[in-house]
Amino acid sequence: LKEIAKKNNMFITFMPKPTIGDWRSGAHINFSMHDKNGKNLFKDGNKWSKDSIYAVGGLMKHAEALTSITCSTVNSYNGLVPRVGGFEGGTVTWAPTNITYGHNNRSAQFRLPQNRYCIENRAADMTMNVYLALSMTMSAAVEGIEKKIHPGDPTDQDLYDMSDSEFKKLGIKRLPRNLLMAIEAFKNDKLIDEVLGLVMKKSLLAYKNDEWERYHQAVTDWEVKEYLRLY
């Protein structure tokens, strides 16, 4: 696509949030797991299997670290907000902001769709390295199945209308608000060590910490407009 655009004196971007007041550009991960006979492990007759729920448990356990890979830039986190156009009366984004799962719940990070037996991770965009993202996704799901990690009851209500006290009562955690928080989760996740290895982990941490520091030293147009004449 980029080459075709270039030939026509144009360019294409998959930057998650290139504009203000608009929805993000995501790249949700949908996956299922099959046994050697081709049977979908997430399906049990006409219902979701226990393995599918355990897989969600593994994904939720590692969700913060996983998000550092699936949403890998500073800009990614500008898209993981509940509303655009102002938080009072703005338009909902349907982007995930909390670590939970639901049946066809488009406000949850992990969704169990109505029309197919797969798990959808909605906290992902085109800045991810797909090889790292899929290796960590599958590894977290497998760990959940092997260790029978139960994620608790699904959240099938609109998360955007829930309060912090409701989240606390239900034990629902917030997704990382920025790249730095995601990097910290990545650094402390032991599954990262096993799947990616310490050399890869060290390289990614150095690269992403440098990205965060360069961003943190920048002064944005928003800051200038907001504060220059105010103070």
C-alpha positions in Angstrom: 0.0 0.0 0.0 2.8 2.4 0.9 4.6 1.7 -2.5 1.4 2.3 -4.4 0.7 5.5 -2.6 4.3 6.7 -3.2 3.9 6.1 -6.9 0.9 8.5 -6.8 2.7 11.2 -4.8 0.8 10.3 -1.7 1.5 8.4 1.5 -0.4 6.1 3.8 0.0 6.0 7.5 -1.1 3.5 10.1 -0.3 5.8 13.0 -2.8 5.1 15.7 -3.9 8.6 16.4 -2.8 11.1 13.8 -5.7 13.6 14.4 -7.4 15.2 17.3 -11.0 14.5 18.1 -11.3 11.4 16.0 -11.2 7.7 16.6 -8.0 5.7 16.7 -6.8 3.4 14.0 -6.6 0.0 15.6 -5.6 -3.5 14.6 -7.4 -5.9 16.8 -6.0 -9.4 17.3 -8.5 -12.2 16.8 -7.3 -15.8 17.4 -8.5 -19.3 18.1 -6.5 -22.4 19.1 -7.0 -25.9 17.5 -5.8 -29.3 18.5 -3.9 -31.6 16.1 -7.2 -32.9 14.6 -8.3 -29.3 13.8 -10.9 -29.0 16.6 -11.4 -25.5 17.9 -10.3 -25.6 21.6 -12.5 -22.6 22.4 -15.7 -24.3 21.4 -17.6 -26.9 23.5 -20.7 -27.8 21.5 -22.7 -24.6 21.3 -20.9 -22.8 24.0 -17.5 -21.4 25.0 -15.2 -24.1 26.4 -13.4 -24.0 29.7 -10.1 -23.6 27.9 -11.3 -20.5 26.2 -12.0 -18.9 29.6 -8.7 -20.1 31.0 -7.0 -18.5 27.9 -8.6 -15.2 28.7 -7.4 -15.6 32.3 -3.8 -15.9 31.0 -4.2 -12.9 28.7 -5.6 -10.8 31.5 -2.8 -11.8 33.8 -0.2 -10.5 31.3 -2.4 -7.7 29.8 -0.3 -4.8 30.9 3.0 -6.2 29.6 1.3 -7.5 26.4 -0.1 -4.0 25.8 3.5 -2.6 25.7 4.0 -4.7 22.6 0.6 -4.4 20.9 0.4 -0.7 21.6 4.1 0.1 21.3 4.4 3.8 20.9 3.7 7.0 22.8 0.9 7.8 20.3 -0.8 4.5 20.9 -2.1 5.6 24.3 -3.7 8.7 22.9 -6.2 6.3 21.3 -7.0 4.2 24.4 -9.5 6.7 25.8 -13.2 6.3 26.4 -14.3 9.4 24.5 -13.2 12.0 21.9 -14.5 15.5 21.5 -14.4 16.2 25.3 -14.9 13.9 28.2 -18.2 15.5 29.0 -20.6 14.7 26.3 -18.0 13.5 23.8 -18.4 10.6 21.4 -17.5 7.1 22.7 -14.5 5.6 21.0 -15.2 1.9 21.8 -11.5 1.7 22.5 -10.6 -0.5 25.6 -9.5 1.3 28.7 -9.8 -1.5 31.3 -8.5 -5.1 31.7 -11.5 -7.2 31.6 -13.5 -9.4 29.2 -17.1 -9.7 28.1 -19.4 -11.4 25.6 -19.5 -9.2 22.6 -18.7 -6.2 24.9 -17.0 -3.6 22.7 -15.9 -1.6 25.7 -13.8 -4.5 27.2 -10.2 -5.3 26.2 -11.0 -8.9 25.5 -14.1 -9.8 23.6 -15.8 -13.2 23.1 -17.7 -12.5 19.8 -21.3 -13.6 19.1 -20.6 -15.1 15.7 -17.4 -17.1 16.1 -15.3 -18.9 18.7 -12.2 -16.8 19.0 -10.8 -14.3 21.4 -10.4 -10.7 20.4 -7.8 -8.4 21.9 -9.0 -4.8 21.2 -5.9 -3.1 22.7 -3.7 -3.4 19.6 -2.6 -1.2 16.7 -0.4 -1.2 13.7 2.7 -0.1 15.6 3.1 -3.6 17.0 5.7 -6.1 15.8 3.3 -8.8 14.8 5.7 -11.6 15.6 6.4 -10.4 19.1 2.7 -9.6 19.7 1.4 -13.0 18.5 4.1 -15.0 20.3 3.2 -13.2 23.6 -0.5 -13.6 22.9 -0.3 -17.3 22.3 2.1 -17.8 25.2 -0.2 -16.0 27.7 -3.2 -17.9 26.5 -1.4 -21.3 26.8 -0.2 -20.4 30.3 -3.8 -19.6 31.2 -5.0 -23.0 29.9 -2.1 -25.0 31.5 -2.5 -23.3 34.9 -6.3 -23.0 34.7 -6.2 -19.3 35.4 -9.8 -18.2 35.8 -10.5 -14.6 34.8 -13.6 -14.2 37.0 -17.0 -13.4 35.7 -17.4 -11.5 32.4 -18.2 -7.8 32.4 -21.2 -7.5 30.1 -22.1 -3.9 30.9 -20.9 -0.6 29.4 -17.5 0.0 31.0 -17.6 3.7 30.0 -20.5 4.2 32.4 -18.9 2.5 35.4 -17.2 4.5 38.2 -13.8 3.9 39.8 -15.5 2.5 42.9 -17.3 -0.1 40.8 -14.1 -1.1 39.1 -12.4 -1.4 42.5 -15.3 -3.5 43.8 -15.1 -5.9 40.8 -11.3 -5.9 40.8 -11.1 -4.5 37.3 -7.7 -2.8 36.6 -7.0 0.0 34.2 -4.9 -0.5 31.1 -1.6 1.4 31.1 -2.3 5.1 30.6 1.0 5.8 28.7 4.0 4.1 27.3 6.0 4.4 30.5 3.5 2.5 32.5 3.4 -0.2 29.8 7.2 -0.4 29.8 7.3 -0.9 33.6 4.8 -3.8 33.3 6.9 -5.3 30.4 10.1 -5.0 32.6 8.5 -6.9 35.5 6.7 -9.7 33.6 8.4 -13.0 33.9 6.7 -14.5 30.9 8.5 -11.9 28.8 11.8 -13.4 29.9 10.7 -16.9 28.9 9.2 -16.1 25.5 11.4 -13.3 24.2 14.6 -14.0 26.1 16.7 -11.6 28.2 18.7 -10.2 25.2 15.5 -9.2 23.3 13.9 -7.9 26.5 17.0 -5.7 27.3 17.1 -4.3 23.7 13.4 -3.5 23.7 13.5 -1.8 27.1 16.5 0.4 26.0 14.7 1.3 22.8 11.4 2.1 24.4 12.8 4.0 27.3 14.7 6.2 24.9 11.5 6.8 23.0 9.7 7.8 26.2 12.5 10.1 27.3 12.6 11.9 23.9 8.9 12.3 24.0 8.9 13.5 27.6 11.4 16.2 26.8 9.3 17.5 23.9 6.9 20.5 24.3 3.7 20.0 22.4 1.5 22.6 20.6 -1.2 21.8 23.1 1.0 22.8 26.1 2.0 26.0 24.4 -1.6 27.0 23.6 -2.8 25.9 27.1 -0.1 27.5 29.3 2.0 30.1 27.5 -0.3 33.1 28.2 -1.9 31.6 31.3 1.3 31.6 33.4 
